[in-house]
Amino acid sequence: MTEPVFRRLCLVGAGLIGGSIARRARERGDLAGEVVVTARSAATLSRVRELGFADRVVEDAAEAVRGADGVILCVPVGAYAAVMRRIAPALEPGAVLSDVGSTKGSVVRDLAPLLPPGVHLVPAHPMAGTEHSGPDSGFATLFEGRYCILTPQPEGDAAAAEKVAEFWRRCGSLVETMDVATHDKVVAIVSHLPHLIAFVICGTADDLAEETRESVLKFAASGFRDFTRIAASDVAMWRDVFLNNREAVLEMLARFTEDAQAFGRAIRWGQEEFIVDRIERGRKIRRGLIERKQA
Amino acid sequence: MTEPVFRRLCLVGAGLIGGSIARRARERGDLAGEVVVTARSAATLSRVRELGFADRVVEDAAEAVRGADGVILCVPVGAYAAVMRRIAPALEPGAVLSDVGSTKGSVVRDLAPLLPPGVHLVPAHPMAGTEHSGPDSGFATLFEGRYCILTPQPEGDAAAAEKVAEFWRRCGSLVETMDVATHDKVVAIVSHLPHLIAFVICGTADDLAEETRESVLKFAASGFRDFTRIAASDVAMWRDVFLNNREAVLEMLARFTEDAQAFGRAIRWGQEEFIVDRIERGRKIRRGLIERKQA
């Protein structure tokens, strides 16, 4: 039997992602010898106990990470600094500290300064999720066939990075490595901006005069329906994503807004060629995605 | 056996929508006694003959509509004026002229002035579609359970409107009636603006520096993938939609842009409450859609 990646793994947070990791570890023997779960709310702790996907449930975060050779933060990225202040003194020398956040610049900013000597930080971002959240929403196959991006620090420990990579491969993920700045730009356009747009357009529709709004709900065609599916995502997670990938999100929003205004101007002035060119680019990108079997 | 709605139905255009209507009529006996199809391109005409879903395929549009008591325009809305100039002299007194376009103000603008006396105009918009186009893409169940919006003219013939309503009910659609201006506003926000955004964001991604762009294609998460699915739609159809629902699309784009800028400003200044409020409104609209079983 293959040796587990971590002797004792502590998951800080047990929502969709943390709960899915725990279930995966429970299903296979090669991720962690023991899974310890800690969470902030009493409701979550009690639900995790009921669901039974952790070997131990520990209320105090510092107590939970003690003795763990692997710690993965699975809370909204806005909570990292506070969590780190609590757990840093209890982290074991030699332990690997990782996370699952959708922003990586903020993670390095919030975790690196408090990192005890001998503890290795390997930020990770599994690109998987659903519109559901909470401890009940996780499942063992969530990460299968999905990318997981690691942003190890250039001066970091190579063995620790390889441990985290192997962990995610065993979760079924396709592991890629990227620098922090590139990661934050890429996710800003492929994920954060689309979510921002989805949240905004729902609000725009909600602000319409009563009669039109009722019809909007009634006739929401596929276009709008896809947007609202995105918009159903977890509130705290997305609040923190926007606040913690601020520069990249604002850059992509600015670029998108310029392009949307140019498209609007083309509509106003009847510039057929411009409009056709933009529609055809959309189709081209779509074909690119299909060729990459991501569609 | 139920009497067919139309003795002889002429479909002008045989793409996704026209081809689906013809297949539905072929499958059931109660839509049309005879289905005549005409189309502009020789390739489409020849393909329709091969597929065999029409009783007759006629090259000349005026010849095709002659003797028909029902005519449905199934071409991009930008082609309506030219088609109408060709067919108007051949339309039979008493015939019902309808269409399937996504804009309705432009349809009345382009068709009503050329309408011969005794021909009844009943604009219709079946809210159904896929990302595919052309005569091969249609199927008989496309309209089942989907809304079809009629925008009959206030001074129009009630019996003609009822004929078109019954036609769509027999196609499986939920028929609703609306005035032209409300229709154009509602579809601008539920369909046209989401498509505009999808086309634009693909272009924004395509304009990124080469390295980031490659990663964008590789890591396109679900958010961006949903957008590109929308963006795969037919070019000529969407060009004509934007150009022919200009005022409503520009109004909705302006409202959306203001709201997106406000969201961006909240990110820049770290206004958590504003961001949370907007995310929660998205979830609320989503719940509204689920309650209406449109999700």
Interface residues (C-beta under 8 A of the other chain):
Chain A: M127 G129 Y147 I149 E176 M178 T182 K185 V186 V187 I189 V190 S191 L193 P194 H195 L196 I197 A198 F199 V200 I201 C202 G203 T204 A205 D206 D207 L208 E211 T212 S215 V216 L217 K218 F219 A220 A221 S222 G223 F224 R225 D226 F227 T228 R229 I230 A231 A232 S233 V235 W238 R239 F242 L243 R246 V249 L250 M252 L253 A254 R255 F256 T257 D259 A260 Q261 F263 G264 I267 R268 G270 E272 I275 V276 R278 I279 E280 R281 G282 R283 K284 I285 R286 G288 L289 R292 Q294 A295
Chain B: M127 G129 Y147 I149 E176 M178 T182 K185 V186 V187 I189 V190 S191 L193 P194 H195 L196 I197 A198 F199 V200 I201 C202 G203 T204 A205 D206 D207 L208 E211 T212 S215 V216 L217 K218 F219 A220 A221 S222 G223 F224 R225 D226 F227 T228 R229 I230 A231 A232 S233 V235 W238 R239 F242 L243 R246 V249 L250 M252 L253 A254 R255 F256 T257 D259 A260 Q261 F263 G264 I267 R268 G270 E272 I275 V276 R278 I279 E280 R281 G282 R283 K284 I285 R286 G288 L289 R292 Q294 A295
